[in-house]
Amino acid sequence: MGTGNNLSCPEPMKVTSNGGFQHENPLDYALPLLILQICLVVAFTRFLAFLFRPLRQPRVIAEIIGGILLGPSAFGRNEKFLNAVFPEKSITVLETLANIGLLFFLFLVGLELDMRAIQRTGHKALGIALCGITVPFVLGIGTSIALRATVSNDAELFPLLVFMGVALSITAFPVLARILAELKLLTTDVGRIAMSAAAVNDVAAWILLALAIALSGSDASPFVPLWVLLCGAAFVIFVVFAIRPLLVAMANRSPEGEPVKEVYICITLTLVLACSFVTDTIGIHSLFGAFMVGTVMPKEGSFSGVLTERIEDLVSGLFMPLYFVSSGLKTNVATIKGALSWGMLMLVIFNACFGKIIGTTVVSLLYKVPSREALALGFLMNTKGLVELIVLNIGKDRKVLNDQAFAICVVMALFTTFISTPIVMAVYKPARRGAPYKHKTIQRDPDTELRMLACFHSTRNIPSLINLIECSRGTGRKGKLCIYAMHLMELSERSSAIIMVHKANKNGRPFCSKKRDGKDQMIIAFQDYEKLSSVSVRPMTAISALNNIHEDICTTAHRKRAAMIILPFHKHQRVDGSMESVGHSFQDMNQLVLCHAPCSVGIFVDRGLGGTSQVQANDVSYKIVVAYFGGRDDREALCYGMRMAEHPGIFLNVLKFVITPPATSLASGAKSVEVSSNKERKTMDGIGVNYDDDKDDELWSEFLSACNNNTQESMKYEEKVVESKGDIETALKEMNRCNLILVGRMPRVAALGSKSDCPELGPVGSFVASSDFSTVTSVMVIQQYNPSTDIHPLVMEESDFPDMSDSPRS
């Protein structure tokens, strides 16, 4: 298959056709053919990404494989398909568009690199990076000599030496960041060292690539490479001292919370293209210009975030798959045939893996990194990706690599990246360890500090959440209230998601990195509340895939020594009063947190507690009801209600249900409410629920004593004798105009109403959370921590482990 190697120039295509009714084939015209190519490529690579998702592979793997399969290695072996969908005369348009996308993608890659962090890189990461470059580069030189003696006889030796050295020594920084984020290793020592070393490696690789391009020119004069390198160095100085001040000025004129001017966006994107033109004119490829603009962009403030938002979806979603296909059209795996070719493939893969893995592992051990972490670092630093493909494509375009050597190197890049994730998962599983702590429930000594982890995933949750926190501060208590407000963010394939993770690791407050969609308002709301109250509020974040974000929630709760985790219900109330789901993934998250939480859990069903804005402490006037049947969870709900009743603006009414002997079967039905279990979940049914009558009586006596001693008459109770589910439902509906109802998740009662699709709320919680019950009453469904069921904790407690919390122990 020829993709431009033929010297004859194909007839240029017209842009648009007159349509099928004019007896014209749209595929003979440039625009409709390009549209078809984009649609086919995007759909096919997304399908492959879906197939590879269970293997935890980065999307770049699916895109590389998709490009190869659409090329002459697989589907392209059918001449009719290749000539119809990817005819030779369309390749120039396809590659031009793909390279435009590549320019902006490299700009985003530059944005991800923090040059200040690279300057602060410690000796350990710097040593690992230098060794991880040097050893494979030397092996790459040896490999290039073997390639030239076998499959690349016509290649010039010196350019081949440098290109193969660069190809084997590269670590793909963006792909590595994605893998580390997927495996939740970014915050570990291994993750931090790997990211620092990869950043140094990335910069060194670009310098070496510029050298390789300069040396691979067709001009015989030895002074041409020198002039290219000198002009390249002058360009870098110009970017740093002329273009960066302009970018900084525009960033400073884009204050937080205000829209970035359209002209600033236009100037920046034009600068990317202009610098690309300059570097292409110099002779070191247009990609360097775009990458340099990205690296000198100011990383702080909203300007870089808005730029990323504007271009990343279009670039990574549509344009980048085209680049992988244009690369795949040049890759013909069928050229690797015969024992010699396969032997060279094995040699290239072995040298690439040996150089990176052994070199990195040995120097890590010399720096006293534990053996498992050192081996994991070796495999992580062996990650290839887009930059590798760029190097190989430039080498092929400059006739340094022929078809066979190019195919061998592409397969090597694919193999080394594919094995990174599963091997790292096998050799390195960071132990989640933590110091044990005592107070894991609301029911505890009132003089101790109460810590709660309050989670939210949108601005919609914040006013009611702050009003709930205000209710919880218990003004009569000696022990203070400390709230960790955790913003739950989904880790997507976007570059900005990784940037957000970096900021989360850096300052713990990533959602103050102010995107225009209102995330800046989140931290402002909590900061304002903290100033006006005695409550300590500490913003934080969790950025993970939704199918395992519960691990972040539970481990953070343990690290911060929380007594309760507050989760938002996965449904929100619409204007007409009905409940609308925000996604099944959030329901799964809540169920998994209930299974693995190291403390008590409350699921908050928000129906506008306090209205749509924060209520001042002096204006709080809420009626709160506790539905009390007995049992561990109901005791926790009652204790929470008693704490709330200490607030001067809250009136607490406890509704105690007494089930008469003829209706005792009502109490056994709780076992029917369960959440299905799988290998990742502990069983969440009523079996094993311990209803301790003595503890119920003891707490009830404490409550009665509090009522008698309450001079402000902010607490009262009613006993309801019930004989049937209908009696319970009627009694509860009498309370459907209060502000908040507190219920236990597994009380001593059977399921009420019709069958619920929310088993995590339990029998009573499902009933009071339904739209038929009320449209104004918020609900808090509480599960008390039970040490007897916490048999597979996410955090292993060790008495000698140092306390990682950031305030005094509770």
Secondary structure, 3 states (H helix, E strand, C coil): CCCCCCCCCCCCCCCCCCCHHHCCCHHHCHHHHHHHHHHHHHHHHHHHHHHHHHHCCCHHHHHHHHHHHHCCCCHHHCHHHHHHHCCHHHHHHHHHHHHHHHHHHHHHHHHHCCHHHHHCCCHHHHHHHHHHHHHHHHHHHHHHHHHHHHCCCCCCHHHHHHHHHHHHHCCCHHHHHHHHHHCCCCCCHHHHHHHHHHHHHHHHHHHHHHHHHHHCCCCCCCHHHHHHHHHHHHHHHHHHHHHHHHHHHHHHCCCCCCCCCHHHHHHHHHHHHHHHHHHHHHCCCCHHHHHHHHHHCCCCCHHHHHHHHHHHHHHHHHHHHHHHHHHHCCCCHHHCCHHHHHHHHHHHHHHHHHHHHHHHHHHHHHCCCCHHHHHHHHHHHCCCCHHHHHHHHHHHHCCCCCHHHHHHHHHHHHHHHHHHHHHHHHHCCCCCEECCCCCCCCCCCCCCCEEEEEEECCHHHHHHHHHHHHHHCCCCCCCCEEEEEEEEEECCCCHHHHHHHHHHHHHCCHHHCCCCCCHHHHHHHHHHHHHHCCCEEEEEEEEECCCCHHHHHHHHHHHCCCCEEEEECCEEECCCCCEEECCHHHHHHHHHHHHHCCCEEEEEECCCCCCCCCCCHHHCCEEEEEEECCCHHHHHHHHHHHHHCCCCCEEEEEEEEEECHHHCHHHHHHHHCCECCCCCCCCECCCCCCCCHHHHHHHHHHHHHHHHHCCCCCEEEEEEEECCHHHHHHHHHCCCCCCEEEEECCCCCCCCCCCCCCHHHHHHHHHHCCCCCCCCCEEEEEECCCCCCCCCCCCEECCCCCCCCCCCCC
